[in-house]
Amino acid sequence: MKQLQVDVAVIGAGSAGLAAFRAAGVHQQSVLLIEGGAYGTTCARVGCMPSKLLIAAADAAHTAAGAARFGVQAGPLRIDGNAVMARVRAERDRFVDFVLDGVEKIPLAQRLRGHARFVAPQRLQIDQHTQVDAGRIVIATGSQAQVPAQFRAAGELAIVSDDVFGWRELPPSVAVIGTGSIGLELGQALHRLGVRVALFGRERLTQLTDPVLQQYARGCFGAELDLRLGAAILEVRRDREEVILVSRSADGARHEERYSAILCATGRVPNLQALALEHAGIALDGRGVPLFDPVTMRCGDSAIFIAGDASNERPLLHEAADQGRIAGDNAGGYPAIKRGLRREPISIVFSDPQIALVGRSWQSLQSAGAGRFAVGQVSFENQGRSRVMLQNQGLLRVYGEYGTDLFVGAEMIGPRAEHLAHLLAWACQSRMTVAQMRTMPYYHPVVEEAVRTALRDLQEQLLHGLPPIEHCTDCTPGT
Ligand SMILES: Cc1cc2nc3c(=O)[nH]c(=O)nc-3n(C[C@H](O)[C@H](O)[C@H](O)COP(=O)(O)OP(=O)(O)OC[C@H]3O[C@@H](n4cnc5c(N)ncnc54)[C@H](O)[C@@H]3O)c2cc1C
């Protein structure tokens, strides 16, 4: 058995692990990067990038199919599934190669291949070949999609998102289970590429928490997609190269349908089980995730740090990179611990129309005290630029705080929501008031004009819409 002694060991060479490795290295310590799977990161290999490549192809098909509405005849639409998937894979490989180039620049002595698990708080066992004693350890093991037991009868026809990006052809039909961001993005893209898709979910679409937007989303996506919210899956059977899915829809009707595959998009689970965290000497929550401080990424008062999807906090790429940087910096500078920069929350679903959340969600404001916050809104249905582009679907809801006039968050469905969300997240992080945001320039005709309208509505509510008084210290009985 080989023995190694290092100052910092980073488990996982994904986006969080690579950021942690670089940040720890700045402190000129001996740092070791341990990777059990393939190099290349989830983001580039099977996550953000290939999913957006598939969506880009779907957008092209959708634009061509809708061109006649502008008086432009694009001819009969034909989708070459083989060419679509070839581009997805080729461009994806290019992104992966950029990551691999970076990994190869790391000296071999600082890289170790194999799966790590704890045998003591500062000792890791790597497969059966190496034992690593590390002064500090960063857990950056990511997360994985899983096929729930209910669907395993479908055998290899029950797949997860990773599998989609290995396809050589588009299948004739897919049942997508799960209406979170990955289920909606992939389900809509496949539908627009000519695949027969049914989307099964519970009551909610994506992470939108505002009930007004949830209702809008159901109408808007339900008009295009075969959306089966509230359906129960009764039975899954395999019949040669097809899966038979028996379900009961929300109205009680029984359906028996055949699909070429079942895509399970039922949520991702942090990769923690194989780490044997019971030997790490750190406290875990009820789901086995280490308890940590989100501004230092330190687990309790240990010399163990956590970053990325493994932390189960905000499973997004930019958060993984931020958390990795903070964890690596603190592992490298240990015992000095610094608070790192955590940004205003922003998340985007690349559906059409897009969905985004910024700052504090409607739900979190409700828990803080519904009467403390006002809501402004604007519809995109008659918004000038949105109508020009024939993308006039959606609703933006902005939230402000009574008394301080601060802009605190927004949820939205709408055209170019990815850009509106950034604008609003920057305002939120800058702690701008609604009045200050209204003094900013707005060009014409742009989708951003809708933000101005929503903010005007919000300011009206803040000025004139009286919040319900929950507890008034000045009030005497009877007033
Ligand atoms: C389909 C899809 C679309 C997405 N789209 C977006 C998007 O548009 N925008 C966005 O912000 N985010 C998106 N995400 C999420 C984003 O990809 C992740 O949040 C991010 O990649 C997580 O990075 P990470 O470093 O935590 O994990 P990873 O990149 O998965 O890295 C973890 C690494 O740890 C290794 N590992 C695990 N266990 C061990 C062990 N015991 N020993 C050694 N090595 C180990 C793994 O092999 C892996 O290489 C998407 C994800 C998916 C799946």
The ligand as an SDF file (V2000), in Angstrom:
LIG
                    3D

 53 58  0  0  0  0  0  0  0  0999 V2000
  -28.4060   18.0010  -17.3030 C   0  0  0  0  0  0  0  0  0  0  0  0
  -27.8370   19.0650  -16.3890 C   0  0  0  0  0  0  0  0  0  0  0  0
  -27.9370   20.3910  -16.7560 C   0  0  0  0  0  0  0  0  0  0  0  0
  -27.4130   21.3800  -15.9320 C   0  0  0  0  0  0  0  0  0  0  0  0
  -27.5270   22.6790  -16.3320 N   0  0  0  0  0  0  0  0  0  0  0  0
  -27.0120   23.6540  -15.5550 C   0  0  0  0  0  0  0  0  0  0  0  0
  -27.0750   25.0070  -15.9670 C   0  0  0  0  0  0  0  0  0  0  0  0
  -27.6000   25.3280  -17.0320 O   0  0  0  0  0  0  0  0  0  0  0  0
  -26.5460   25.9520  -15.1560 N   0  0  0  0  0  0  0  0  0  0  0  0
  -25.9640   25.6360  -13.9460 C   0  0  0  0  0  0  0  0  0  0  0  0
  -25.5120   26.5360  -13.2450 O   0  0  0  0  0  0  0  0  0  0  0  0
  -25.8850   24.3490  -13.5340 N   0  0  0  0  0  0  0  0  0  0  0  0
  -26.3890   23.3630  -14.3070 C   0  0  0  0  0  0  0  0  0  0  0  0
  -26.2750   22.0610  -13.9020 N   0  0  0  0  0  0  0  0  0  0  0  0
  -25.6550   21.7740  -12.5860 C   0  0  0  0  0  0  0  0  0  0  0  0
  -24.1130   21.8200  -12.6590 C   0  0  0  0  0  0  0  0  0  0  0  0
  -23.6820   21.0570  -13.7430 O   0  0  0  0  0  0  0  0  0  0  0  0
  -23.5430   21.2970  -11.3500 C   0  0  0  0  0  0  0  0  0  0  0  0
  -24.0250   22.0990  -10.2940 O   0  0  0  0  0  0  0  0  0  0  0  0
  -22.0170   21.3110  -11.2980 C   0  0  0  0  0  0  0  0  0  0  0  0
  -21.4700   20.7130  -12.4290 O   0  0  0  0  0  0  0  0  0  0  0  0
  -21.5070   20.6000  -10.0370 C   0  0  0  0  0  0  0  0  0  0  0  0
  -20.1030   20.5910   -9.9990 O   0  0  0  0  0  0  0  0  0  0  0  0
  -19.3390   19.7320   -8.8990 P   0  0  0  0  0  0  0  0  0  0  0  0
  -17.8850   20.0900   -8.9610 O   0  0  0  0  0  0  0  0  0  0  0  0
  -20.0120   19.8430   -7.5950 O   0  0  0  0  0  0  0  0  0  0  0  0
  -19.5300   18.2090   -9.3420 O   0  0  0  0  0  0  0  0  0  0  0  0
  -18.8550   17.3630  -10.5300 P   0  0  0  0  0  0  0  0  0  0  0  0
  -18.4570   18.1970  -11.6820 O   0  0  0  0  0  0  0  0  0  0  0  0
  -19.7700   16.2320  -10.7710 O   0  0  0  0  0  0  0  0  0  0  0  0
  -17.5090   16.8230   -9.8810 O   0  0  0  0  0  0  0  0  0  0  0  0
  -17.4920   15.8220   -8.8840 C   0  0  0  0  0  0  0  0  0  0  0  0
  -16.3400   14.8720   -9.1720 C   0  0  0  0  0  0  0  0  0  0  0  0
  -16.0880   14.0750   -8.0210 O   0  0  0  0  0  0  0  0  0  0  0  0
  -15.7450   12.7570   -8.4500 C   0  0  0  0  0  0  0  0  0  0  0  0
  -15.9730   11.8500   -7.3120 N   0  0  0  0  0  0  0  0  0  0  0  0
  -17.1780   11.5170   -6.7540 C   0  0  0  0  0  0  0  0  0  0  0  0
  -16.9740   10.7040   -5.6930 N   0  0  0  0  0  0  0  0  0  0  0  0
  -15.6310   10.5030   -5.5840 C   0  0  0  0  0  0  0  0  0  0  0  0
  -14.8050    9.7820   -4.6750 C   0  0  0  0  0  0  0  0  0  0  0  0
  -15.3080    9.0990   -3.6290 N   0  0  0  0  0  0  0  0  0  0  0  0
  -13.4710    9.8120   -4.8610 N   0  0  0  0  0  0  0  0  0  0  0  0
  -12.9320   10.4990   -5.8910 C   0  0  0  0  0  0  0  0  0  0  0  0
  -13.6560   11.2080   -6.7800 N   0  0  0  0  0  0  0  0  0  0  0  0
  -14.9850   11.2300   -6.6180 C   0  0  0  0  0  0  0  0  0  0  0  0
  -16.6590   12.5240   -9.6350 C   0  0  0  0  0  0  0  0  0  0  0  0
  -16.1440   11.4910  -10.4650 O   0  0  0  0  0  0  0  0  0  0  0  0
  -16.6340   13.8990  -10.3170 C   0  0  0  0  0  0  0  0  0  0  0  0
  -15.6250   13.9950  -11.2860 O   0  0  0  0  0  0  0  0  0  0  0  0
  -26.7710   21.0370  -14.7080 C   0  0  0  0  0  0  0  0  0  0  0  0
  -26.6500   19.7030  -14.3480 C   0  0  0  0  0  0  0  0  0  0  0  0
  -27.1740   18.7210  -15.1680 C   0  0  0  0  0  0  0  0  0  0  0  0
  -27.0200   17.2850  -14.7640 C   0  0  0  0  0  0  0  0  0  0  0  0
  1  2  1  0
  2  3  1  0
  2 52  2  0
  3  4  2  0
  4  5  1  0
  4 50  1  0
  5  6  2  0
  6  7  1  0
  6 13  1  0
  7  8  2  0
  7  9  1  0
  9 10  1  0
 10 11  2  0
 10 12  1  0
 12 13  2  0
 13 14  1  0
 14 15  1  0
 14 50  1  0
 15 16  1  0
 16 17  1  0
 16 18  1  0
 18 19  1  0
 18 20  1  0
 20 21  1  0
 20 22  1  0
 22 23  1  0
 23 24  1  0
 24 25  2  0
 24 26  1  0
 24 27  1  0
 27 28  1  0
 28 29  2  0
 28 30  1  0
 28 31  1  0
 31 32  1  0
 32 33  1  0
 33 34  1  0
 33 48  1  0
 34 35  1  0
 35 36  1  0
 35 46  1  0
 36 37  1  0
 36 45  1  0
 37 38  2  0
 38 39  1  0
 39 40  1  0
 39 45  2  0
 40 41  1  0
 40 42  2  0
 42 43  1  0
 43 44  2  0
 44 45  1  0
 46 47  1  0
 46 48  1  0
 48 49  1  0
 50 51  2  0
 51 52  1  0
 52 53  1  0
M  END
$$$$
